[in-house]
Amino acid sequence: MKKVALMVLTGVMALSLAACGSTSTNNASSADSGSSGSRTYFINPKSIGPAYWAAAQKGAEQAASDLNVKVVYNAPTEADSSKQINMIQDMLTRKVDGIGVSPNDAKAVGPIFKKALGQNVKIVTWDSDAPDSDRQYYVAPDTDKAVGELLAKTIGDEIGGNGKVAFMVAGLGSENQIAKSDAAKAYFEANYPDIEVVTTVSSDDDQQKAYANAQNLIKTYPDLRGIIGFAGGEPPAAAEVVEQAIKDGTLKQGQIAITGIAVPSVVKNYIKNGTIKTDIIWDPGKLAYATVYVLDQLAQGKEITDGMDIPTVGTVKVDGQNVFIGTLQVTQDNVDSFGF
């Protein structure tokens, strides 16, 4: 049965890869609305493959078409910081006008960002930040603190404010994963002192590793009450493992609550089954679209202002060097309404 479950999860991953369109570090996806577009931007997610980044790619490509610019969307096939930095270096050599990066390691990108700045290349981080670097803006759904607190409140309410909870993250060096999980822990301490965070496990953005992590969690902590997945691959992996354990009779329905950040289409069945009651998400396509838009504004010498309206994205909040597009909550009531 475990083999069957892994095949199901692998099937989901295969769909994600197909949707992504390019899974090779040597086969970048390039969106160009025409030869008249003179500005080129490198949009660099953490990795290529997961459904979250595939949805983001569509937004970046739409922005390229709408703004009449060229976008190169590419990343390593795994969340590898050194490979990511090498790709950025290659794009600087190709003299792109701007880079939009979701750093795998917030500190490691510092030197390459400084080099980009020296070449007058515009720098925007998105999804995950490098706040101590030379980046000019960070595009996100909300502050990492706000998202982390919302996830903690969601799971805390579901388990009645007490019990053991495990954190599943995509990377231990990613600024957004660190900040969100730290905020969740602080929220528990302040509001749910009877909740104990027993461990934090990382998948390195690898779906099968996330699945194995979830298996180990329910074996190691038989009294586990909740799991928070802080990245797109973690909640579906946890949900698949929990549902399989329920079928095998080793867990009872509702014994482990799950919440996290995941693309609605990937967790739709888990939400409908009640395995996941609430999913926290934002439209990754709009996030990538906003990233391209901000880069293009900067490249043209235009200001980024609070309340500005970004086509297809809507009105955004600008707080200092942060651009926020807003979050969404996915439940059984609205899960069918999302197109990503």
C-alpha positions in Angstrom: 0.0 0.0 0.0 2.9 2.4 0.8 4.2 1.8 -2.7 0.8 2.6 -4.2 0.7 5.8 -2.1 4.1 6.9 -3.3 3.1 6.2 -6.9 0.0 8.5 -6.4 2.2 11.2 -5.0 4.7 10.7 -7.8 1.9 11.0 -10.3 0.9 14.4 -8.8 4.5 15.4 -9.1 4.6 14.3 -12.7 1.7 16.5 -13.5 3.5 19.4 -11.8 6.6 18.8 -14.0 4.5 18.6 -17.1 2.8 21.9 -16.2 6.1 23.5 -15.6 7.2 22.9 -19.2 11.0 22.9 -18.5 12.8 20.9 -15.9 16.3 21.2 -17.1 18.9 23.8 -16.0 20.0 23.9 -19.6 16.6 24.4 -21.1 15.3 27.7 -19.8 11.8 28.8 -20.5 11.8 32.1 -22.4 8.7 34.2 -22.9 9.0 36.9 -25.5 6.0 38.9 -26.8 7.9 40.1 -29.9 11.2 41.5 -31.2 10.2 45.0 -30.2 10.7 44.1 -26.5 14.1 45.5 -25.6 14.3 44.6 -21.9 15.1 41.2 -20.6 14.5 39.8 -17.0 15.7 36.6 -15.4 13.0 35.2 -13.1 14.7 32.6 -10.9 12.5 30.5 -8.6 14.0 28.1 -6.0 13.7 25.1 -8.3 11.9 23.9 -11.4 9.3 21.2 -11.0 6.9 21.7 -8.1 3.3 22.9 -9.0 3.8 26.1 -7.1 6.7 27.2 -9.4 4.9 25.9 -12.5 2.0 28.2 -11.7 4.4 31.1 -11.1 6.0 30.5 -14.5 2.6 31.1 -16.2 2.3 34.5 -14.5 5.9 35.5 -15.5 5.2 34.6 -19.1 1.9 36.5 -19.1 3.7 39.6 -17.7 6.3 39.2 -20.5 3.5 39.3 -23.1 1.6 42.1 -21.5 4.6 44.4 -20.9 6.3 43.6 -24.2 9.5 42.4 -22.5 11.5 39.2 -22.5 11.5 36.9 -19.5 13.8 33.9 -19.0 12.3 31.7 -16.3 14.7 29.0 -15.0 16.2 27.4 -11.9 18.0 24.2 -10.9 15.9 21.0 -10.7 16.5 21.0 -7.0 16.8 23.7 -4.4 20.5 24.1 -4.6 22.0 27.5 -3.6 25.3 27.1 -5.4 23.7 26.1 -8.7 21.2 29.0 -8.3 24.1 31.5 -7.9 25.8 30.0 -11.0 22.7 30.6 -13.0 22.4 34.2 -11.9 26.1 34.7 -12.8 25.4 33.4 -16.3 22.5 35.8 -16.7 24.6 38.7 -15.6 27.1 37.7 -18.3 24.3 37.8 -20.8 23.6 41.4 -19.6 19.9 41.0 -18.5 18.2 44.2 -17.3 16.9 42.7 -14.1 16.8 39.6 -11.9 13.9 38.3 -9.8 15.2 35.7 -7.4 13.7 33.5 -4.8 16.9 32.7 -2.8 17.6 29.2 -1.5 20.1 30.8 0.9 19.5 34.4 1.9 23.1 35.0 2.9 24.8 33.2 0.0 23.2 35.5 -2.7 24.7 38.6 -1.1 27.9 38.7 -3.2 26.2 38.0 -6.5 23.5 40.7 -5.8 26.3 43.2 -5.1 27.9 42.3 -8.4 24.5 42.8 -10.1 24.1 46.2 -8.5 27.5 47.2 -9.8 26.4 46.3 -13.3 23.2 48.5 -12.8 21.0 45.3 -13.0 17.7 45.7 -11.1 17.3 43.2 -8.3 14.0 42.0 -6.8 13.5 39.0 -4.5 10.2 37.2 -4.5 8.6 34.5 -2.4 11.7 34.4 -0.3 13.8 37.4 0.8 17.4 38.3 1.3 16.8 41.3 3.5 20.5 42.0 4.2 21.5 42.1 0.6 21.4 44.8 -2.1 18.0 43.8 -3.5 15.8 46.7 -4.2 12.4 45.2 -3.4 10.8 42.1 -2.0 7.6 40.8 -3.6 5.5 38.6 -1.3 1.9 37.8 -0.3 2.4 39.3 3.1 5.1 39.6 5.8 6.5 36.2 6.7 5.6 37.0 10.3 1.9 37.4 9.3 1.8 34.2 7.3 3.6 32.2 10.0 1.2 33.5 12.7 -1.8 32.7 10.5 -0.6 29.1 10.0 0.0 28.7 13.8 -3.4 30.1 14.6 -5.1 27.8 12.1 -3.5 24.6 13.5 -3.8 25.8 17.1 -7.6 26.3 16.7 -8.0 22.9 15.0 -6.2 20.9 17.7 -7.8 22.8 20.6 -4.7 24.6 21.7 -2.7 21.7 23.0 -0.5 18.8 21.8 2.6 18.1 19.7 3.1 19.8 16.3 5.8 19.2 13.7 7.0 21.7 11.1 7.8 20.6 7.5 9.9 23.1 5.5 11.4 23.2 2.0 14.8 24.4 3.1 16.6 25.2 6.4 18.5 28.1 4.8 15.6 29.9 3.1 14.8 33.2 4.7 11.0 32.8 4.2 11.0 29.3 5.7 13.0 30.5 8.7 10.9 33.6 9.3 7.6 31.9 8.9 8.5 29.0 11.2 10.0 31.3 13.8 6.8 33.4 13.8 4.7 30.3 14.2 6.7 29.2 17.2 6.5 32.7 18.8 2.7 32.7 18.2 2.4 29.3 20.0 4.4 30.5 22.9 2.2 33.7 23.3 -1.2 32.2 22.5 -1.0 28.4 22.8 1.6 27.6 25.5 0.4 24.0 25.7 1.4 23.3 22.1 4.9 21.8 21.7 6.9 22.0 18.5 8.7 18.7 18.5 10.8 19.0 15.3 11.4 20.8 12.0 12.2 18.6 9.0 13.4 19.8 5.5 12.6 18.3 2.1 15.0 20.5 0.1 12.0 21.0 -2.2 12.0 17.3 -3.1 8.5 15.8 -3.1 9.6 12.2 -2.3 11.8 13.4 0.5 8.8 15.4 1.9 6.7 12.2 1.7 9.5 10.2 3.6 9.7 13.0 6.2 6.0 12.7 6.8 6.2 9.0 7.2 9.0 9.4 9.7 7.1 12.0 11.7 4.0 9.8 12.3 6.3 6.9 13.3 8.6 8.9 15.6 5.8 10.8 17.2 2.8 8.5 17.6 1.0 11.2 19.7 1.5 13.9 17.1 -1.5 16.2 16.8 -0.6 18.5 14.0 1.6 19.2 11.0 2.3 22.6 9.4 3.8 22.6 5.9 5.6 25.9 5.1 6.1 25.2 1.4 4.1 23.9 -1.5 5.2 20.3 -1.4 4.9 19.7 2.3 1.1 19.7 2.9 0.2 17.2 0.1 3.0 14.9 1.2 1.8 15.0 4.8 -1.9 14.5 3.8 -1.0 11.5 1.5 0.9 9.8 4.4 -1.9 10.5 6.9 -4.6 9.2 4.6 -2.6 6.1 3.9 -2.1 5.5 7.6 -5.8 5.9 8.2 -6.5 3.3 5.5 -3.9 1.0 7.1 -5.6 1.5 10.5 -2.6 3.0 12.2 -4.2 6.4 12.5 -7.8 7.5 13.1 -9.6 10.1 11.0 -8.9 13.6 12.5 -6.0 12.3 14.7 -3.5 14.6 13.0 -4.5 18.0 11.7 -2.7 19.4 8.7 -2.4 23.0 7.4 0.2 24.8 5.3 0.9 26.5 2.1 0.0 24.6 -1.1 -1.4 25.1 -4.6 -5.2 24.5 -4.4 -5.3 22.1 -7.3 -2.7 19.8 -5.7 -4.5 19.6 -2.3 -8.0 19.8 -3.6 -8.9 16.1 -2.8 -7.3 16.3 0.6 -9.4 19.3 1.4 -12.6 17.7 0.1 -11.8 14.6 2.2 -11.3 16.7 5.3 -7.7 15.7 5.8 -6.7 19.3 5.3 -9.3 21.7 6.6 -7.6 25.0 5.7 -4.9 25.8 3.2 -3.1 29.1 3.2 -2.1 30.3 -0.3 -1.7 33.2 -2.7 -1.7 33.1 -6.4 1.9 32.3 -7.4 1.2 33.4 -10.9 0.3 36.9 -9.7 3.3 36.9 -7.4 5.6 36.2 -10.4 3.7 38.7 -12.6 4.1 41.4 -9.9 7.8 40.6 -9.8 8.3 41.1 -13.5 6.2 44.3 -13.3 8.2 45.8 -10.4 11.5 45.0 -12.3 10.2 46.7 -15.4 9.1 49.8 -13.5 12.6 50.0 -11.9 14.3 49.5 -15.3 12.3 52.4 -16.6 13.1 54.6 -13.7 9.6 54.7 -12.3 8.6 54.7 -8.7 7.0 51.8 -6.8 4.2 53.3 -4.7 1.7 52.1 -2.1 -1.7 51.4 -3.6 -0.4 51.1 -7.1 -2.5 48.9 -9.4 -0.7 46.1 -11.2 -2.6 44.6 -14.2 -4.1 41.2 -13.4 -2.8 41.4 -9.9 -4.8 44.3 -8.5 -3.9 46.9 -5.9 -0.8 46.1 -3.9 0.5 47.3 -0.5 4.0 48.8 -0.6 5.7 49.1 2.8 9.2 50.3 2.5 11.0 47.9 0.2 8.3 45.3 0.4 5.5 44.8 -2.1 2.5 42.6 -0.8 -0.2 41.1 -3.0 -2.3 39.5 -0.2 -3.1 35.9 0.9 -6.1 33.6 0.5 -7.6 30.8 2.6 -8.7 27.6 0.8 -11.4 25.5 2.4 -14.1 22.9 1.3 -16.4 25.9 0.5 -14.2 27.5 -2.1 -11.5 25.0 -3.2 -13.2 24.5 -6.6 -13.1 28.2 -7.4 -9.3 28.4 -7.9 -7.8 28.0 -11.3 -4.3 27.0 -10.2 
